[in-house]
Amino acid sequence: MPGRAPARAVRERAAATAVRARRRAATAVARVRGPAARLGRSAGYLAGGFPIGQVWLIVAALAATVGLATALLLVGLPLLALAALSGIAVGAVERARLRWFTGTPVPSPHTPVTGGPFAWARRRLTEPATWWELAYAVFHCLLSFADFVLVIGGLSLSAALLAAPYCAAWPRTANCAPRSSVPPRTYKPWH
């Protein structure tokens, strides 16, 4: 049966070619998926900072305002301390977000404290990392709004540009009426 050996060789070559084609396709998909995934993670990180910044702004502004209003009664002093220490929470959330989006852990800059809550508050109010985190929270609140607007604007513009050919191809969809269906202008300003 001399005819079977060449058929077997043809099948083996076809199978090897199919395996190579699948590997090339998987490599091409991985090359595209890597930058696309990174772009998606970056857009998610930037857009996700806006709600965090706005929640912090409301809580910190409310605590500082009520704390200043009631500071003469000594009731507002804990609220002022809360407003000052609120940057620690924002720093912890941002470190967790960075670990989630990039996969690299960011260590806390704070030193461990032994003792009760007053020792903890005194230590946190005197260490520079707390004030750096508070300054970061203020700037994060301001810049996250700009990031959110740019990300949403960029995604909206991209969607509009991708939809433009479809709008031109089917003029009766997406509020793209042909010129012949637009009524002529009837307003005459001098009559």
MARBA-3410 file (N, C-alpha, C, O; in Angstrom, 1 decimal):
191
0.8,-1.2,0.0,0.0,0.0,0.0,0.9,1.3,0.0,1.0,1.9,1.0 ~ 1.4,1.5,-1.1,2.3,2.7,-1.2,1.5,4.0,-1.1,2.2,5.0,-0.8 ~ 0.3,4.1,-1.4,-0.5,5.3,-1.4,-0.8,5.9,0.0,-1.1,7.1,0.1 ~ -0.8,5.0,1.0,-1.1,5.5,2.3,0.0,6.3,3.0,-0.4,7.2,3.7 ~ 1.2,6.0,2.7,2.3,6.8,3.4,2.3,8.2,3.0,2.4,9.1,3.8
2.1,8.6,1.7,2.0,10.0,1.3,0.8,10.7,1.9,0.9,11.9,2.3 ~ -0.3,10.0,2.0,-1.5,10.6,2.6,-1.3,10.9,4.1,-1.7,11.9,4.6 ~ -0.6,10.0,4.7,-0.4,10.2,6.2,0.6,11.4,6.3,0.4,12.2,7.2 ~ 1.6,11.5,5.5,2.5,12.6,5.5,1.8,14.0,5.3,2.1,15.0,5.9 ~ 0.8,13.9,4.3,0.0,15.1,4.0,-0.8,15.6,5.2,-0.9,16.7,5.6
-1.4,14.6,5.9,-2.2,14.9,7.1,-1.4,15.4,8.2,-1.8,16.4,8.9 ~ -0.2,14.9,8.4,0.7,15.4,9.4,1.2,16.8,9.2,1.3,17.6,10.0 ~ 1.5,17.1,7.9,1.9,18.4,7.5,0.8,19.4,7.7,1.0,20.5,8.1 ~ -0.4,19.0,7.4,-1.6,19.9,7.5,-1.9,20.1,9.0,-2.2,21.3,9.4 ~ -1.7,19.1,9.8,-1.9,19.3,11.3,-0.8,20.2,11.8,-1.1,21.1,12.7
0.4,20.1,11.4,1.5,20.9,11.9,1.2,22.4,11.4,1.5,23.3,12.2 ~ 0.8,22.5,10.2,0.5,23.9,9.7,-0.7,24.5,10.5,-0.6,25.7,10.8 ~ -1.7,23.7,10.8,-2.8,24.2,11.6,-2.3,24.7,13.0,-2.8,25.7,13.5 ~ -1.4,23.9,13.6,-0.9,24.2,14.9,-0.1,25.5,14.9,-0.3,26.4,15.7 ~ 0.7,25.6,13.8,1.5,26.9,13.7,0.6,28.1,13.5,0.8,29.2,14.0
-0.5,27.9,12.7,-1.4,29.0,12.4,-2.2,29.4,13.7,-2.4,30.6,14.0 ~ -2.5,28.4,14.5,-3.2,28.7,15.8,-2.2,29.5,16.7,-2.7,30.4,17.4 ~ -1.0,29.1,16.8,0.0,29.7,17.6,0.2,31.2,17.1,0.3,32.1,18.0 ~ 0.3,31.4,15.8,0.5,32.7,15.3,-0.8,33.6,15.6,-0.6,34.8,16.0 ~ -1.9,33.0,15.5,-3.2,33.8,15.8,-3.2,34.1,17.3,-3.6,35.2,17.7
-2.8,33.2,18.2,-2.8,33.4,19.6,-1.8,34.5,20.0,-2.1,35.3,20.8 ~ -0.7,34.5,19.3,0.4,35.5,19.5,-0.2,36.9,19.1,0.1,37.9,19.8 ~ -0.8,36.9,17.9,-1.4,38.2,17.5,-2.4,38.7,18.4,-2.5,39.9,18.7 ~ -3.3,37.9,18.9,-4.3,38.3,19.8,-3.7,38.8,21.1,-4.2,39.8,21.7 ~ -2.7,38.1,21.6,-2.0,38.5,22.8,-1.3,39.9,22.6,-1.3,40.7,23.6
-0.8,40.1,21.5,-0.2,41.4,21.2,-1.2,42.5,21.2,-0.9,43.6,21.7 ~ -2.4,42.3,20.7,-3.4,43.3,20.7,-4.1,43.4,22.1,-4.3,44.5,22.6 ~ -4.3,42.3,22.7,-4.9,42.2,24.0,-4.1,43.0,25.1,-4.7,43.6,26.0 ~ -2.8,42.9,25.0,-2.0,43.5,26.1,-2.2,45.0,26.1,-2.5,45.5,27.2 ~ -2.0,45.8,25.0,-2.2,47.2,25.0,-3.7,47.6,25.3,-4.0,48.6,25.9
-4.6,46.8,24.7,-6.0,47.1,25.0,-6.4,46.9,26.4,-7.1,47.7,27.0 ~ -5.9,45.9,27.0,-6.1,45.7,28.5,-5.5,46.8,29.3,-6.1,47.3,30.3 ~ -4.3,47.2,28.9,-3.7,48.3,29.7,-4.4,49.6,29.5,-4.6,50.3,30.5 ~ -4.9,49.8,28.3,-5.7,51.0,28.1,-7.0,51.0,28.9,-7.4,52.0,29.5 ~ -7.7,49.8,28.9,-8.9,49.7,29.7,-8.6,49.9,31.2,-9.4,50.5,31.9
-7.5,49.3,31.7,-7.2,49.5,33.1,-6.9,50.9,33.4,-7.3,51.4,34.5 ~ -6.2,51.6,32.5,-5.8,53.0,32.8,-7.1,53.9,32.8,-7.2,54.8,33.6 ~ -8.0,53.6,31.8,-9.2,54.4,31.8,-10.1,54.1,33.0,-10.7,55.1,33.6 ~ -10.1,52.9,33.4,-10.9,52.6,34.7,-10.3,53.2,35.9,-11.0,53.7,36.8 ~ -8.9,53.2,35.9,-8.3,53.9,37.1,-8.6,55.4,37.1,-8.9,55.9,38.2
-8.5,56.0,36.0,-8.7,57.5,35.9,-10.2,57.8,36.2,-10.5,58.7,36.9 ~ -11.1,57.1,35.6,-12.5,57.4,35.8,-13.0,57.0,37.2,-13.9,57.6,37.7 ~ -12.4,56.0,37.8,-12.7,55.6,39.1,-12.3,56.5,40.2,-12.8,56.4,41.3 ~ -11.3,57.3,39.9,-10.8,58.3,40.9,-11.8,59.4,41.2,-11.8,60.0,42.3 ~ -12.7,59.7,40.3,-13.7,60.8,40.4,-14.6,60.5,41.6,-14.8,61.4,42.4
-15.3,59.4,41.7,-16.2,59.2,42.8,-15.5,59.2,44.1,-16.0,59.7,45.1 ~ -14.3,58.6,44.2,-13.5,58.6,45.4,-13.2,60.1,45.9,-13.3,60.4,47.0 ~ -12.8,60.9,44.9,-12.5,62.3,45.2,-13.7,63.1,45.7,-13.6,63.9,46.6 ~ -14.8,62.8,45.0,-16.0,63.6,45.4,-16.5,63.1,46.8,-17.0,64.0,47.6 ~ -16.5,61.9,47.1,-16.9,61.4,48.4,-16.0,62.0,49.5,-16.5,62.5,50.5
-14.7,62.0,49.2,-13.8,62.5,50.2,-14.0,64.0,50.4,-14.0,64.5,51.5 ~ -14.2,64.7,49.3,-14.5,66.2,49.4,-15.7,66.5,50.2,-15.7,67.4,51.1 ~ -16.8,65.8,50.0,-18.0,66.0,50.8,-17.8,65.7,52.3,-18.2,66.5,53.1 ~ -17.2,64.6,52.6,-17.0,64.2,54.0,-16.0,65.2,54.7,-16.2,65.6,55.8 ~ -14.9,65.5,54.0,-13.9,66.3,54.6,-14.4,67.8,54.8,-14.1,68.4,55.8
-15.1,68.3,53.8,-15.6,69.6,53.8,-16.7,69.7,54.9,-16.7,70.7,55.7 ~ -17.5,68.7,55.0,-18.5,68.7,56.1,-17.9,68.7,57.4,-18.3,69.4,58.3 ~ -16.9,67.8,57.6,-16.3,67.7,58.9,-15.5,69.0,59.3,-15.6,69.4,60.4 ~ -14.8,69.6,58.3,-14.1,70.8,58.6,-15.1,72.0,58.9,-14.8,72.8,59.8 ~ -16.1,72.1,58.1,-17.1,73.2,58.3,-17.8,73.1,59.7,-17.8,74.0,60.4
-18.3,71.9,60.0,-19.0,71.7,61.3,-17.9,71.8,62.4,-18.2,72.4,63.5 ~ -16.7,71.3,62.2,-15.7,71.5,63.2,-15.3,72.9,63.5,-15.1,73.3,64.7 ~ -15.2,73.7,62.5,-14.8,75.1,62.7,-16.0,75.9,63.3,-15.7,76.7,64.2 ~ -17.2,75.5,63.0,-18.4,76.2,63.5,-18.5,75.9,65.0,-19.0,76.7,65.8 ~ -18.2,74.7,65.4,-18.3,74.3,66.8,-17.0,74.2,67.6,-17.0,73.6,68.7
-16.0,74.8,67.1,-14.7,74.7,67.7,-14.6,75.4,69.0,-13.9,75.1,70.0 ~ -15.4,76.5,69.1,-15.4,77.3,70.4,-16.0,76.5,71.5,-15.7,76.8,72.7 ~ -16.9,75.6,71.2,-17.5,74.8,72.2,-16.7,73.5,72.5,-17.1,72.7,73.3 ~ -15.6,73.4,71.9,-14.7,72.2,72.0,-15.3,70.9,71.5,-14.6,69.9,71.6 ~ -16.5,71.0,70.9,-17.1,69.9,70.3,-16.5,69.6,68.9,-16.4,68.5,68.4
-16.1,70.7,68.2,-15.6,70.6,66.9,-14.2,70.2,66.7,-13.7,69.9,65.6 ~ -13.4,70.1,67.8,-12.0,69.7,67.7,-11.8,68.3,67.2,-11.0,68.1,66.4 ~ -12.6,67.3,67.7,-12.5,66.0,67.1,-12.9,66.0,65.6,-12.3,65.2,64.8 ~ -13.8,66.8,65.2,-14.2,66.9,63.8,-13.1,67.5,63.0,-12.8,67.0,61.8 ~ -12.4,68.5,63.5,-11.2,69.0,62.8,-10.1,68.0,62.7,-9.4,67.9,61.6
-9.9,67.2,63.7,-8.9,66.1,63.7,-9.3,65.1,62.7,-8.5,64.5,61.9 ~ -10.6,64.8,62.6,-11.1,63.8,61.6,-10.9,64.4,60.2,-10.5,63.6,59.3 ~ -11.1,65.6,60.0,-10.9,66.2,58.6,-9.4,66.1,58.3,-9.0,65.9,57.1 ~ -8.5,66.4,59.3,-7.1,66.3,59.0,-6.6,64.9,58.8,-5.7,64.6,57.9 ~ -7.2,63.9,59.5,-6.8,62.5,59.3,-7.5,61.8,58.2,-7.2,60.7,57.9
-8.4,62.5,57.5,-9.1,61.9,56.4,-8.2,61.5,55.2,-8.6,60.7,54.4 ~ -7.1,62.2,55.1,-6.2,61.9,54.0,-5.6,60.5,54.2,-5.2,59.9,53.2 ~ -5.6,60.0,55.4,-5.0,58.6,55.6,-5.9,57.6,54.9,-5.4,56.7,54.2 ~ -7.2,57.8,55.0,-8.2,56.9,54.3,-8.0,56.9,52.8,-8.0,55.9,52.1 ~ -7.9,58.2,52.3,-7.7,58.3,50.8,-6.4,57.7,50.4,-6.4,57.0,49.3
-5.3,57.8,51.1,-4.1,57.2,50.8,-4.2,55.7,50.8,-3.6,55.0,49.9 ~ -4.9,55.1,51.8,-5.1,53.7,51.8,-5.9,53.2,50.6,-5.6,52.1,50.0 ~ -6.9,53.9,50.3,-7.8,53.5,49.1,-7.0,53.6,47.8,-7.1,52.7,47.0 ~ -6.2,54.6,47.7,-5.3,54.8,46.5,-4.3,53.7,46.4,-4.0,53.2,45.3 ~ -3.7,53.3,47.5,-2.7,52.2,47.5,-3.4,50.9,47.1,-2.8,50.1,46.3
-4.6,50.7,47.6,-5.3,49.5,47.2,-5.7,49.5,45.7,-5.6,48.5,45.1 ~ -6.1,50.7,45.2,-6.4,50.8,43.8,-5.2,50.6,42.9,-5.3,49.9,41.9 ~ -4.1,51.1,43.3,-2.8,50.9,42.6,-2.5,49.4,42.5,-2.1,48.9,41.5 ~ -2.6,48.7,43.7,-2.3,47.3,43.8,-3.3,46.5,42.9,-2.9,45.6,42.2 ~ -4.6,47.0,42.8,-5.6,46.2,42.0,-5.3,46.5,40.5,-5.5,45.5,39.8
-5.0,47.7,40.1,-4.9,48.0,38.7,-3.5,47.6,38.1,-3.4,47.2,37.0 ~ -2.4,47.7,39.0,-1.1,47.4,38.4,-0.5,46.1,38.9,0.4,45.6,38.3 ~ -1.0,45.6,40.0,-0.5,44.3,40.5,0.7,44.5,41.4,1.2,43.5,42.0 ~ 1.2,45.7,41.6,2.4,45.9,42.5,1.9,46.5,43.8,1.2,47.6,43.8 ~ 2.2,45.9,44.9,1.8,46.5,46.2,2.6,47.8,46.5,3.8,47.8,46.3
2.0,48.7,47.1,2.6,49.9,47.6,2.5,49.9,49.1,1.5,49.9,49.7 ~ 3.7,50.0,49.8,3.7,49.9,51.2,3.2,51.2,51.9,3.3,52.3,51.3 ~ 2.6,51.1,53.0,2.1,52.3,53.8,3.3,53.0,54.3,4.3,52.4,54.8 ~ 3.3,54.4,54.2,4.4,55.1,54.8,4.3,55.4,56.3,5.2,56.0,56.8 ~ 3.2,54.9,56.9,3.0,55.2,58.3,3.8,54.1,59.2,3.9,53.0,58.8
4.2,54.6,60.3,4.9,53.7,61.3,3.8,53.1,62.1,2.8,53.7,62.4 ~ 4.0,51.8,62.6,3.1,51.2,63.5,3.1,51.9,64.8,4.1,52.4,65.3 ~ 1.9,52.0,65.4,1.7,52.7,66.7,1.2,51.7,67.7,0.2,50.9,67.5 ~ 1.8,51.7,68.9,1.2,50.9,70.0,0.6,51.8,71.0,1.1,53.0,71.2 ~ -0.4,51.4,71.6,-1.2,52.3,72.6,-2.6,52.4,72.1,-3.1,51.7,71.3
-3.3,53.3,72.8,-4.7,53.5,72.5,-5.0,54.4,71.4,-4.1,54.8,70.6 ~ -6.2,54.9,71.2,-6.6,55.7,70.1,-6.0,57.1,70.2,-5.7,57.7,69.2 ~ -5.8,57.6,71.4,-5.1,58.9,71.5,-3.7,58.9,71.1,-3.2,59.9,70.5 ~ -3.0,57.8,71.5,-1.6,57.7,71.0,-1.5,57.6,69.5,-0.7,58.1,68.8 ~ -2.5,56.8,68.9,-2.6,56.7,67.5,-2.8,58.0,66.8,-2.1,58.4,65.8
-3.8,58.8,67.3,-4.1,60.1,66.7,-3.0,61.1,66.9,-2.7,61.8,65.9 ~ -2.3,61.1,68.0,-1.2,62.0,68.3,0.0,61.7,67.3,0.6,62.6,66.7 ~ 0.2,60.4,67.1,1.3,60.0,66.2,1.0,60.3,64.8,1.8,60.8,64.1 ~ -0.2,60.1,64.4,-0.6,60.3,63.0,-0.6,61.8,62.7,-0.3,62.3,61.6 ~ -1.0,62.7,63.7,-1.1,64.1,63.5,0.3,64.7,63.5,0.5,65.8,63.0
1.3,64.0,64.0,2.7,64.6,64.0,3.6,64.0,62.9,4.7,64.5,62.8 ~ 3.2,63.0,62.3,4.1,62.4,61.2,3.8,63.1,59.9,2.7,63.4,59.6 ~ 4.9,63.3,59.1,4.7,64.0,57.8,3.9,63.3,56.8,3.3,63.9,55.9 ~ 3.9,61.9,56.9,3.1,61.1,55.9,1.6,61.5,55.9,1.0,61.5,54.8 ~ 1.1,61.8,57.1,-0.3,62.1,57.2,-0.6,63.4,56.4,-1.6,63.5,55.7
0.3,64.4,56.5,0.0,65.7,55.9,0.3,65.6,54.4,-0.4,66.3,53.6 ~ 1.2,64.7,54.0,1.4,64.4,52.5,0.2,63.8,51.9,-0.2,64.1,50.8 ~ -0.4,62.9,52.7,-1.6,62.2,52.2,-2.8,63.2,52.1,-3.7,63.1,51.2 ~ -2.9,64.1,53.1,-3.9,65.1,53.1,-3.8,66.0,51.8,-4.7,66.3,51.2 ~ -2.5,66.4,51.6,-2.3,67.3,50.4,-2.6,66.5,49.1,-3.1,67.0,48.2
-2.2,65.2,49.1,-2.6,64.4,47.9,-4.1,64.3,47.8,-4.6,64.3,46.6 ~ -4.8,64.1,48.8,-6.3,64.0,48.8,-6.9,65.3,48.2,-7.8,65.2,47.4 ~ -6.4,66.5,48.5,-6.9,67.7,48.0,-6.6,67.8,46.5,-7.5,68.1,45.7 ~ -5.4,67.5,46.1,-5.1,67.5,44.6,-5.7,66.4,43.9,-6.1,66.6,42.7 ~ -5.9,65.3,44.5,-6.6,64.2,43.8,-8.0,64.5,43.6,-8.6,64.2,42.5
-8.7,65.2,44.5,-10.1,65.6,44.3,-10.2,66.6,43.1,-11.1,66.5,42.3 ~ -9.2,67.5,43.0,-9.3,68.5,41.9,-8.9,67.8,40.6,-9.6,68.0,39.6 ~ -7.9,67.0,40.5,-7.4,66.4,39.3,-8.3,65.3,38.8,-8.4,65.0,37.6 ~ -9.0,64.6,39.8,-9.8,63.5,39.4,-11.0,64.0,38.5,-11.5,63.2,37.7 ~ -11.5,65.2,38.8,-12.6,65.7,38.0,-12.1,65.9,36.6,-12.8,65.6,35.6
-10.9,66.5,36.4,-10.4,66.7,35.1,-10.1,65.3,34.4,-10.4,65.2,33.2 ~ -9.6,64.4,35.1,-9.4,63.0,34.5,-10.7,62.4,34.1,-10.8,61.9,33.0 ~ -11.7,62.5,34.9,-13.0,62.0,34.5,-13.6,62.6,33.3,-14.1,61.9,32.4 ~ -13.5,63.9,33.2,-14.0,64.6,32.0,-13.2,64.2,30.8,-13.8,64.0,29.7 ~ -11.9,64.1,30.9,-11.1,63.8,29.7,-11.3,62.3,29.3,-11.4,62.0,28.1
-11.5,61.4,30.2,-11.7,60.0,29.9,-13.1,59.8,29.3,-13.2,59.2,28.2 ~ -14.1,60.4,29.9,-15.4,60.2,29.3,-15.6,61.0,28.0,-16.2,60.5,27.1 ~ -14.9,62.2,27.9,-14.9,62.9,26.6,-14.2,62.1,25.5,-14.7,62.1,24.4 ~ -13.1,61.5,25.9,-12.3,60.7,24.9,-13.1,59.5,24.4,-13.1,59.2,23.2 ~ -13.7,58.8,25.4,-14.5,57.6,25.0,-15.8,58.0,24.2,-16.1,57.3,23.2
-16.4,59.2,24.5,-17.6,59.6,23.8,-17.1,60.0,22.4,-17.8,59.7,21.4 ~ -16.0,60.7,22.2,-15.6,61.1,20.9,-15.2,59.9,20.1,-15.5,59.9,18.9 ~ -14.6,58.9,20.7,-14.2,57.7,20.0,-15.5,57.0,19.5,-15.5,56.5,18.4 ~ -16.5,56.9,20.4,-17.7,56.2,20.0,-18.4,57.0,18.8,-19.0,56.4,17.9 ~ -18.4,58.3,18.9,-19.0,59.1,17.9,-18.3,59.0,16.5,-18.9,58.9,15.5
-17.0,58.9,16.6,-16.2,58.7,15.3,-16.4,57.3,14.8,-16.4,57.1,13.5 ~ -16.5,56.3,15.6,-16.8,55.0,15.1,-18.2,54.9,14.6,-18.4,54.1,13.6 ~ -19.1,55.6,15.1,-20.5,55.6,14.6,-20.7,56.4,13.4,-21.8,56.3,12.7 ~ -19.8,57.4,13.0,-20.0,58.3,11.9,-20.2,57.6,10.6,-21.1,58.0,9.8 ~ -19.5,56.5,10.2,-19.8,55.9,9.0,-21.1,55.3,8.9,-21.8,55.3,7.8
-21.6,54.7,10.0,-23.0,54.1,10.0,-24.0,55.2,9.8,-25.0,55.0,9.2 ~ -23.8,56.4,10.4,-24.7,57.5,10.3,-24.7,58.0,8.9,-25.8,58.3,8.4 ~ -23.6,58.0,8.2,-23.6,58.4,6.8,-24.2,57.3,5.9,-24.8,57.7,4.8 ~ -24.1,56.1,6.2,-24.6,55.0,5.4,-26.1,54.9,5.5,-26.8,54.6,4.5 ~ -26.6,55.1,6.7,-28.1,55.1,6.9,-28.6,56.4,7.4,-28.6,56.6,8.6
-28.9,57.3,6.5,-29.1,58.7,6.9,-30.4,58.9,7.7,-30.6,59.9,8.3 ~ -31.3,57.9,7.8,-32.5,58.1,8.6,-32.3,57.6,10.0,-33.2,57.7,10.8 ~ -31.1,57.2,10.4,-30.9,56.8,11.8,-30.0,57.8,12.5,-29.3,58.6,11.8 ~ -30.1,57.8,13.7,-29.2,58.7,14.6,-29.3,60.1,14.2,-28.3,60.9,14.2 ~ -30.6,60.6,13.9,-30.9,62.0,13.7,-30.1,62.5,12.5,-29.7,63.7,12.5
-29.7,61.7,11.5,-29.0,62.2,10.3,-30.0,62.2,9.2,-30.1,61.2,8.4 ~ -30.8,63.2,9.1,-31.8,63.3,8.0,-31.1,63.8,6.7,-30.3,64.6,6.8 ~ -31.6,63.2,5.5,-31.0,63.7,4.3,-31.5,65.2,4.0,-32.5,65.6,4.6 ~ -30.7,65.9,3.3,-31.0,67.3,3.0,-32.4,67.5,2.3,-33.0,68.5,2.6 ~ -32.8,66.5,1.5,-34.1,66.7,0.8,-35.3,66.7,1.8,-36.3,67.2,1.5
-35.1,66.0,3.0,-36.3,66.0,3.9,-36.3,67.2,4.8,-37.3,67.3,5.6 ~ -35.3,68.0,4.8,-35.3,69.2,5.7,-36.2,70.3,5.0,-35.9,70.6,3.9 ~ -37.2,70.8,5.7,-38.0,71.8,5.1,-37.2,73.1,4.9,-36.3,73.4,5.6 ~ -37.6,73.9,3.8,-36.9,75.1,3.6,-37.2,76.1,4.7,-38.1,76.0,5.4 ~ -36.3,77.1,4.8,-36.4,78.1,5.8,-37.6,79.0,5.5,-37.6,79.6,4.4
-38.5,79.2,6.4,-39.6,80.1,6.1,-39.5,81.4,6.9,-40.4,82.3,6.7 ~ -38.6,81.6,7.7,-38.5,82.8,8.5,-37.8,83.9,7.6,-36.8,83.7,7.0 ~ -38.5,85.0,7.5,-38.0,86.1,6.7,-37.9,87.3,7.6,-38.9,87.9,8.0 ~ -36.7,87.7,8.0,-36.5,88.7,9.0,-37.0,90.1,8.6,-37.3,90.9,9.5 ~ -37.1,90.4,7.3,-37.5,91.8,6.9,-38.9,92.0,6.5,-39.3,93.1,6.1
-39.8,91.0,6.7,-41.2,91.1,6.4,-42.0,91.1,7.6,-43.3,91.2,7.5
END
